[in-house]
């Protein structure tokens, strides 16, 4: 082979190798860029999925909050209605309580007057009865109440015959008093014995 041809072939092969290297390096760099972009796309996909999940959770929370707000609004409205009813009932209860207390006070005043009237009536009856008894004569004793009792009538003379007078029965010694009492009892027994014998020995007709 001539020397010129060999140099030409060497030059052409060097050119071919340099073009291949450039193509390989370009391919490698572009593949690296493609890998990076693919990774970025995957990352963005994951971010979008995460965002979608968070959005769904937020929407669910918002709906729950809206439902709670609606429920709270209904509860507040019902509470206001109940408050109005309770206020009306309280005003009516206060009015009824005032009327009941007034009726109780009136009844208590009437009761107090009745008690006082009853006490006055009984006291008047007792006072009148006591003064009436003091002015009327006693049916059993024949004397008026409030006057001293009358002295008893003296015994019959037959019953006191032979009895010593009170002036003669008094003595300064106990022995004399005892003797005077025994003498009076004996005289009384003798008199009663005479009356009994005269009654029992009277002849029958």
Backbone as CSV, one residue per row, in Angstrom:
resi,resn,N_x,N_y,N_z,CA_x,CA_y,CA_z,C_x,C_y,C_z
1,UNK,0.879,-1.181,0.000,0.000,0.000,0.000,0.907,1.219,0.000
2,UNK,0.500,2.104,-0.767,1.347,3.308,-0.822,1.184,4.096,0.465
3,UNK,2.227,4.861,0.628,2.271,5.643,1.879,1.196,6.664,1.900
4,UNK,0.769,7.240,0.898,-0.267,8.297,0.872,-1.630,7.740,1.239
5,UNK,-1.869,6.541,0.725,-3.175,5.936,1.010,-3.290,5.595,2.479
6,UNK,-2.222,5.123,3.053,-2.268,4.765,4.469,-2.508,5.991,5.329
7,UNK,-1.893,7.101,4.944,-2.123,8.321,5.704,-3.555,8.797,5.568
8,UNK,-4.108,8.614,4.401,-5.492,9.034,4.180,-6.447,8.191,5.003
9,UNK,-6.194,6.913,5.057,-7.049,6.021,5.839,-6.926,6.313,7.333
10,UNK,-5.724,6.620,7.766,-5.526,6.934,9.180,-6.249,8.217,9.550
11,UNK,-6.186,9.133,8.625,-6.880,10.398,8.925,-8.402,10.176,8.976
12,UNK,-8.908,9.375,8.003,-10.356,9.135,7.975,-10.817,8.348,9.199
13,UNK,-10.030,7.380,9.639,-10.401,6.633,10.851,-10.356,7.512,12.079
14,UNK,-9.410,8.432,12.146,-9.354,9.360,13.291,-10.572,10.260,13.316
15,UNK,-10.960,10.656,12.078,-12.157,11.498,12.018,-13.392,10.719,12.454
16,UNK,-13.427,9.428,12.009,-14.582,8.609,12.383,-14.654,8.397,13.900
17,UNK,-13.480,8.147,14.503,-13.475,7.947,15.964,-13.865,9.210,16.681
18,UNK,-13.449,10.314,16.287,-13.815,11.561,16.952,-15.305,11.849,16.808
19,UNK,-15.911,11.531,15.692,-17.351,11.727,15.503,-18.131,10.768,16.389
20,UNK,-17.643,9.552,16.515,-18.316,8.574,17.394,-18.267,9.001,18.862
21,UNK,-17.081,9.490,19.195,-16.966,9.952,20.581,-17.940,11.109,20.871
22,UNK,-18.007,11.991,19.898,-18.899,13.120,20.084,-20.345,12.639,20.180
23,UNK,-20.707,11.684,19.355,-22.073,11.166,19.392,-22.363,10.462,20.741
24,UNK,-21.340,9.703,21.184,-21.517,8.986,22.454,-21.655,9.970,23.622
25,UNK,-20.792,10.963,23.612,-20.857,11.951,24.702,-22.168,12.728,24.661
26,UNK,-22.611,13.031,23.460,-23.883,13.749,23.321,-25.040,12.882,23.826
27,UNK,-24.949,11.576,23.454,-26.001,10.650,23.915,-26.014,10.545,25.431
28,UNK,-24.847,10.389,25.985,-24.771,10.254,27.440,-25.284,11.488,28.163
29,UNK,-24.899,12.663,27.617,-25.358,13.895,28.270,-26.869,14.064,28.142
30,UNK,-27.367,13.725,26.987,-28.814,13.882,26.801,-29.602,12.856,27.625
31,UNK,-29.039,11.636,27.749,-29.686,10.665,28.613,-29.697,11.132,30.072
32,UNK,-28.617,11.751,30.472,-28.566,12.270,31.841,-29.622,13.352,32.052
33,UNK,-29.725,14.208,31.023,-30.749,15.263,31.116,-32.147,14.646,31.138
34,UNK,-32.338,13.617,30.299,-33.651,12.955,30.265,-33.957,12.278,31.600
35,UNK,-32.930,11.646,32.190,-33.146,11.025,33.513,-33.520,12.071,34.559
36,UNK,-32.829,13.204,34.489,-33.140,14.265,35.448,-34.554,14.779,35.256
37,UNK,-34.899,14.991,33.986,-36.262,15.483,33.743,-37.316,14.450,34.128
38,UNK,-36.997,13.157,33.872,-37.931,12.108,34.281,-38.089,12.055,35.788
39,UNK,-36.969,12.194,36.481,-37.034,12.212,37.949,-37.845,13.389,38.460
40,UNK,-37.620,14.508,37.764,-38.374,15.701,38.181,-39.864,15.516,37.937
41,UNK,-40.180,14.882,36.800,-41.604,14.627,36.502,-42.216,13.710,37.565
42,UNK,-41.461,12.677,37.917,-41.960,11.769,38.954,-42.157,12.492,40.288
43,UNK,-41.196,13.343,40.622,-41.324,14.108,41.862,-42.557,15.005,41.822
44,UNK,-42.758,15.637,40.672,-43.922,16.507,40.529,-45.226,15.702,40.581
45,UNK,-45.202,14.504,39.994,-46.378,13.646,40.083,-46.702,13.294,41.546
46,UNK,-45.651,12.930,42.274,-45.862,12.617,43.692,-46.377,13.837,44.457
47,UNK,-45.819,15.033,44.119,-46.274,16.252,44.770,-47.738,16.531,44.440
48,UNK,-48.082,16.292,43.168,-49.479,16.502,42.784,-50.412,15.528,43.494
49,UNK,-49.989,14.299,43.656,-50.804,13.325,44.379,-50.968,13.725,45.847
50,UNK,-49.858,14.151,46.405,-49.924,14.606,47.806,-50.843,15.814,47.932
51,UNK,-50.724,16.706,46.964,-51.577,17.893,46.985,-53.047,17.519,46.827
52,UNK,-53.307,16.546,45.993,-54.695,16.118,45.795,-55.265,15.506,47.075
53,UNK,-54.432,14.691,47.729,-54.894,14.092,49.004,-55.162,15.177,50.034
54,UNK,-54.222,16.137,50.128,-54.411,17.219,51.094,-55.644,18.047,50.751
55,UNK,-55.840,18.264,49.423,-57.020,19.033,49.018,-58.312,18.293,49.383
56,UNK,-58.318,16.988,49.161,-59.506,16.225,49.520,-59.748,16.256,51.021
57,UNK,-58.667,16.130,51.796,-58.817,16.206,53.260,-59.325,17.580,53.689
58,UNK,-58.769,18.616,53.064,-59.200,19.974,53.416,-60.662,20.192,53.041
59,UNK,-61.040,19.671,51.860,-62.436,19.812,51.463,-63.365,19.067,52.415
60,UNK,-62.942,17.883,52.846,-63.752,17.135,53.802,-63.853,17.882,55.143
61,UNK,-62.704,18.419,55.574,-62.737,19.192,56.814,-63.605,20.426,56.689
62,UNK,-63.501,21.088,55.523,-64.331,22.270,55.302,-65.809,21.914,55.313
63,UNK,-66.150,20.799,54.674,-67.544,20.386,54.663,-68.028,20.042,56.075
64,UNK,-67.154,19.375,56.834,-67.524,19.066,58.222,-67.692,20.351,59.033
65,UNK,-66.763,21.302,58.768,-66.874,22.575,59.478,-68.146,23.314,59.080
66,UNK,-68.467,23.269,57.776,-69.695,23.923,57.324,-70.938,23.257,57.949
67,UNK,-70.890,21.920,57.987,-71.995,21.212,58.621,-72.090,21.570,60.103
68,UNK,-70.942,21.654,60.758,-70.944,22.027,62.175,-71.447,23.456,62.372
69,UNK,-71.015,24.340,61.456,-71.486,25.726,61.530,-72.997,25.789,61.338
70,UNK,-73.487,25.012,60.376,-74.935,24.994,60.150,-75.662,24.437,61.375
71,UNK,-75.089,23.362,61.946,-75.696,22.810,63.151,-75.666,23.789,64.314
72,UNK,-74.524,24.491,64.456,-74.421,25.487,65.520,-75.405,26.637,65.304
73,UNK,-75.580,27.035,64.060,-76.550,28.090,63.769,-77.963,27.648,64.136
74,UNK,-78.300,26.392,63.792,-79.613,25.880,64.164,-79.766,25.808,65.679
75,UNK,-78.687,25.362,66.354,-78.742,25.274,67.814,-78.912,26.655,68.447
76,UNK,-78.198,27.640,67.889,-78.327,29.010,68.402,-79.739,29.541,68.179
77,UNK,-80.294,29.265,67.015,-81.653,29.714,66.724,-82.664,29.055,67.654
78,UNK,-82.508,27.728,67.862,-83.411,27.025,68.777,-83.241,27.515,70.212
79,UNK,-81.988,27.808,70.576,-81.736,28.322,71.922,-82.398,29.686,72.130
80,UNK,-82.368,30.521,71.099,-83.022,31.827,71.194,-84.532,31.672,71.370
81,UNK,-85.127,30.735,70.599,-86.561,30.490,70.749,-86.884,29.981,72.149
82,UNK,-86.056,29.038,72.638,-86.289,28.510,73.983,-86.105,29.591,75.044
83,UNK,-85.136,30.480,74.826,-84.922,31.586,75.764,-86.148,32.484,75.830
84,UNK,-86.720,32.794,74.660,-87.924,33.627,74.643,-89.082,32.942,75.388
85,UNK,-89.229,31.624,75.155,-90.288,30.895,75.855,-90.042,30.872,77.361
86,UNK,-88.791,30.656,77.742,-88.467,30.615,79.166,-88.680,31.971,79.822
87,UNK,-88.344,33.036,79.123,-88.570,34.372,79.687,-90.060,34.641,79.879
88,UNK,-90.848,34.236,78.881,-92.303,34.404,79.010,-92.845,33.580,80.171
89,UNK,-92.373,32.330,80.272,-92.826,31.472,81.376,-92.374,32.031,82.724
90,UNK,-91.152,32.591,82.774,-90.667,33.166,84.030,-91.507,34.368,84.443
91,UNK,-91.831,35.237,83.494,-92.667,36.396,83.813,-94.039,35.951,84.329
92,UNK,-94.600,34.925,83.694,-95.890,34.421,84.149,-95.778,33.781,85.514
93,UNK,-94.681,33.048,85.738,-94.475,32.418,87.043,-94.301,33.473,88.136
94,UNK,-93.584,34.547,87.825,-93.430,35.628,88.801,-94.771,36.265,89.123
95,UNK,-95.599,36.469,88.094,-96.918,37.044,88.325,-97.779,36.125,89.180
96,UNK,-97.739,34.814,88.874,-98.504,33.856,89.680,-97.984,33.794,91.107
97,UNK,-96.664,33.885,91.257,-96.083,33.855,92.594,-96.515,35.073,93.400
98,UNK,-96.517,36.244,92.754,-96.952,37.455,93.458,-98.423,37.346,93.872
99,UNK,-99.257,36.825,92.970,-100.668,36.659,93.309,-100.852,35.647,94.447
100,UNK,-100.103,34.539,94.376,-100.215,33.515,95.423,-99.768,34.065,96.771
101,UNK,-98.674,34.819,96.784,-98.210,35.409,98.036,-99.225,36.420,98.577
102,UNK,-99.844,37.181,97.671,-100.856,38.140,98.110,-102.059,37.420,98.703
103,UNK,-102.492,36.316,98.042,-103.616,35.548,98.582,-103.258,34.921,99.928
104,UNK,-102.029,34.425,100.038,-101.604,33.838,101.313,-101.572,34.893,102.411
105,UNK,-101.078,36.085,102.084,-101.055,37.161,103.084,-102.464,37.557,103.493
106,UNK,-103.389,37.643,102.522,-104.771,37.974,102.851,-105.396,36.895,103.722
107,UNK,-105.130,35.623,103.381,-105.670,34.525,104.197,-105.095,34.542,105.604
108,UNK,-103.807,34.880,105.711,-103.190,34.948,107.035,-103.798,36.073,107.872
109,UNK,-104.056,37.212,107.242,-104.692,38.308,107.962,-106.092,37.926,108.428
110,UNK,-106.845,37.235,107.554,-108.174,36.778,107.955,-108.086,35.783,109.096
111,UNK,-107.099,34.898,109.020,-106.930,33.924,110.099,-106.579,34.620,111.409
112,UNK,-105.687,35.608,111.344,-105.328,36.351,112.558,-106.555,37.031,113.159
113,UNK,-107.382,37.644,112.299,-108.586,38.292,112.808,-109.535,37.274,113.430
114,UNK,-109.654,36.097,112.778,-110.536,35.062,113.322,-110.032,34.571,114.675
115,UNK,-108.705,34.398,114.783,-108.138,33.957,116.067,-108.387,35.000,117.146
116,UNK,-108.170,36.269,116.804,-108.392,37.323,117.788,-109.872,37.395,118.183
117,UNK,-110.761,37.284,117.194,-112.191,37.310,117.515,-112.582,36.142,118.411
118,UNK,-112.025,34.953,118.119,-112.333,33.790,118.946,-111.801,33.961,120.360
119,UNK,-110.590,34.506,120.465,-110.019,34.735,121.799,-110.843,35.761,122.568
120,UNK,-111.242,36.836,121.882,-112.049,37.859,122.547,-113.404,37.291,122.958
121,UNK,-114.015,36.479,122.093,-115.323,35.897,122.422,-115.225,34.980,123.636
122,UNK,-114.210,34.112,123.635,-114.073,33.207,124.777,-113.755,33.956,126.061
123,UNK,-112.930,35.000,125.930,-112.601,35.779,127.134,-113.842,36.510,127.648
124,UNK,-114.660,37.046,126.736,-115.895,37.714,127.160,-116.843,36.727,127.826
125,UNK,-116.983,35.531,127.204,-117.864,34.529,127.800,-117.369,34.122,129.185
126,UNK,-116.074,33.929,129.305,-115.537,33.544,130.618,-115.743,34.648,131.648
127,UNK,-115.477,35.891,131.233,-115.646,37.009,132.164,-117.109,37.174,132.565
128,UNK,-118.009,37.108,131.558,-119.434,37.243,131.875,-119.919,36.100,132.739
129,UNK,-119.452,34.873,132.442,-119.881,33.727,133.237,-119.395,33.846,134.673
130,UNK,-118.157,34.298,134.864,-117.649,34.430,136.232,-118.411,35.507,137.000
131,UNK,-118.724,36.629,136.370,-119.475,37.673,137.064,-120.928,37.273,137.257
132,UNK,-121.488,36.492,136.337,-122.860,36.031,136.505,-122.956,35.055,137.651
133,UNK,-122.020,34.139,137.803,-122.019,33.204,138.925,-121.840,33.934,140.248
134,UNK,-121.071,35.014,140.252,-120.867,35.757,141.495,-122.145,36.467,141.931
135,UNK,-123.051,36.831,140.993,-124.271,37.563,141.355,-125.463,36.680,141.611
136,UNK,-125.465,35.399,141.073,-126.618,34.518,141.239,-126.511,33.733,142.532
137,UNK,-127.696,33.379,143.188,-127.655,32.550,144.405,-127.356,31.113,144.045
138,UNK,-126.651,30.442,144.972,-126.326,29.040,144.782,-127.527,28.195,145.152
139,UNK,-127.960,27.301,144.221,-129.146,26.496,144.459,-128.928,25.519,145.605
140,UNK,-127.739,25.010,145.799,-127.502,24.016,146.822,-127.407,24.634,148.207
141,UNK,-126.757,25.781,148.297,-126.582,26.392,149.617,-127.577,27.501,149.881
142,UNK,-128.291,27.967,148.818,-129.254,29.029,149.011,-128.645,30.365,149.294
143,UNK,-127.383,30.562,148.930,-126.723,31.838,149.162,-126.112,32.310,147.870
144,UNK,-125.804,33.549,147.836,-125.201,34.136,146.644,-123.713,33.872,146.648
145,UNK,-123.167,33.664,145.435,-121.725,33.469,145.315,-121.009,34.758,145.696
146,UNK,-119.932,34.607,146.375,-119.158,35.772,146.797,-119.518,36.237,148.197
147,UNK,-120.582,35.681,148.826,-120.979,36.061,150.194,-120.511,34.988,151.147
148,UNK,-120.184,35.306,152.404,-119.705,34.310,153.370,-120.817,33.334,153.703
149,UNK,-120.485,32.039,153.948,-121.508,31.026,154.249,-122.182,31.310,155.595
150,UNK,-123.451,30.935,155.625,-124.217,31.139,156.871,-123.791,30.119,157.918
151,UNK,-123.871,30.507,159.172,-123.521,29.613,160.273,-124.536,28.499,160.389
152,UNK,-124.133,27.270,160.760,-125.091,26.168,160.890,-126.046,26.407,162.049
153,UNK,-127.271,25.871,161.852,-128.288,26.033,162.909,-127.908,25.230,164.142
154,UNK,-128.245,25.709,165.321,-127.903,24.965,166.560,-128.686,23.670,166.624
155,UNK,-128.129,22.602,167.240,-128.818,21.319,167.336,-130.059,21.439,168.218
156,UNK,-130.986,20.465,168.091,-132.203,20.509,168.930,-131.862,20.431,170.407
157,UNK,-132.784,20.932,171.196,-132.533,20.960,172.629,-132.515,19.567,173.214
158,UNK,-133.318,18.644,172.615,-133.331,17.278,173.135,-131.999,16.600,172.921
159,UNK,-131.349,16.925,171.785,-130.059,16.295,171.504,-128.975,16.841,172.380
160,UNK,-129.142,18.076,172.840,-128.095,18.706,173.657,-128.443,18.715,175.128
161,UNK,-129.512,17.982,175.508,-129.890,17.967,176.929,-128.831,17.251,177.733
162,UNK,-128.460,17.824,178.822,-127.472,17.232,179.700,-126.060,17.481,179.305
163,UNK,-125.780,18.113,178.057,-124.423,18.394,177.638,-123.937,19.651,178.312
164,UNK,-122.739,19.664,178.761,-122.222,20.878,179.389,-122.006,21.959,178.353
165,UNK,-122.131,23.170,178.779,-121.922,24.315,177.889,-120.459,24.423,177.537
166,UNK,-120.167,25.030,176.395,-118.767,25.169,176.001,-117.949,25.921,177.014
167,UNK,-118.577,26.830,177.704,-117.820,27.595,178.688,-117.377,26.731,179.834
168,UNK,-118.232,25.705,180.204,-117.877,24.844,181.323,-116.893,23.761,180.933
169,UNK,-116.774,23.463,179.599,-115.874,22.381,179.182,-114.445,22.824,179.025
170,UNK,-114.234,24.076,179.033,-112.859,24.571,178.882,-112.149,24.518,180.211
171,UNK,-110.906,24.139,180.175,-110.111,24.086,181.409,-108.680,24.406,181.054
172,UNK,-107.940,24.616,182.091,-106.546,24.993,181.879,-105.636,23.793,181.771
173,UNK,-106.117,22.560,182.132,-105.249,21.375,182.106,-105.775,20.376,181.119
174,UNK,-104.913,19.546,180.505,-105.356,18.516,179.570,-106.203,17.455,180.218
175,UNK,-105.916,17.128,181.501,-106.710,16.111,182.199,-108.139,16.574,182.379
176,UNK,-108.319,17.834,182.717,-109.669,18.366,182.881,-110.401,18.366,181.569
177,UNK,-109.705,18.687,180.478,-110.350,18.660,179.161,-110.783,17.255,178.800
178,UNK,-109.937,16.269,179.065,-110.283,14.895,178.753,-111.469,14.430,179.582
179,UNK,-111.513,14.792,180.842,-112.637,14.406,181.708,-113.926,15.059,181.259
180,UNK,-113.830,16.304,180.811,-115.034,16.990,180.358,-115.569,16.338,179.095
181,UNK,-114.661,15.937,178.156,-115.125,15.282,176.949,-115.755,13.934,177.253
182,UNK,-115.149,13.155,178.194,-115.717,11.852,178.556,-117.085,12.014,179.200
183,UNK,-117.238,13.025,180.040,-118.529,13.282,180.695,-119.584,13.638,179.666
184,UNK,-119.171,14.454,178.655,-120.138,14.848,177.637,-120.555,13.657,176.808
185,UNK,-119.602,12.757,176.455,-119.947,11.581,175.666,-120.850,10.641,176.448
186,UNK,-120.575,10.469,177.752,-121.422,9.589,178.569,-122.826,10.134,178.684
187,UNK,-122.963,11.413,178.874,-124.293,12.028,178.964,-125.045,11.868,177.664
188,UNK,-124.309,12.011,176.527,-124.947,11.853,175.226,-125.408,10.423,175.023
189,UNK,-124.584,9.437,175.492,-124.956,8.035,175.347,-126.183,7.710,176.176
190,UNK,-126.252,8.258,177.379,-127.405,7.996,178.231,-128.678,8.563,177.617
191,UNK,-128.560,9.738,177.039,-129.740,10.340,176.434,-130.212,9.526,175.240
192,UNK,-129.260,9.057,174.421,-129.643,8.252,173.253,-130.199,6.914,173.698
193,UNK,-129.719,6.332,174.834,-130.223,5.064,175.332,-131.642,5.191,175.832
194,UNK,-131.975,6.290,176.480,-133.328,6.508,176.947,-134.292,6.596,175.781
195,UNK,-133.880,7.290,174.699,-134.770,7.407,173.559,-134.987,6.068,172.901
196,UNK,-133.959,5.236,172.860,-134.090,3.895,172.233,-134.981,3.003,173.039
197,UNK,-134.862,3.032,174.376,-135.681,2.164,175.225,-137.132,2.577,175.203
198,UNK,-137.407,3.850,175.156,-138.775,4.308,175.104,-139.434,3.929,173.790
199,UNK,-138.634,3.855,172.742,-139.183,3.482,171.435,-139.456,2.012,171.366
200,UNK,-138.574,1.184,171.914,-138.718,-0.264,171.816,-139.751,-0.816,172.771
201,UNK,-140.064,-0.170,173.929,-140.967,-0.707,174.939,-142.351,-0.126,174.851
202,UNK,-142.617,0.636,173.770,-143.964,1.212,173.641,-144.943,0.108,173.290
203,UNK,-146.103,-0.006,173.973,-147.054,-1.089,173.711,-147.719,-0.910,172.358
204,UNK,-148.003,-2.063,171.728,-148.704,-2.055,170.452,-150.190,-1.922,170.692
205,UNK,-150.879,-1.228,169.839,-152.328,-1.014,169.949,-153.013,-1.848,168.908
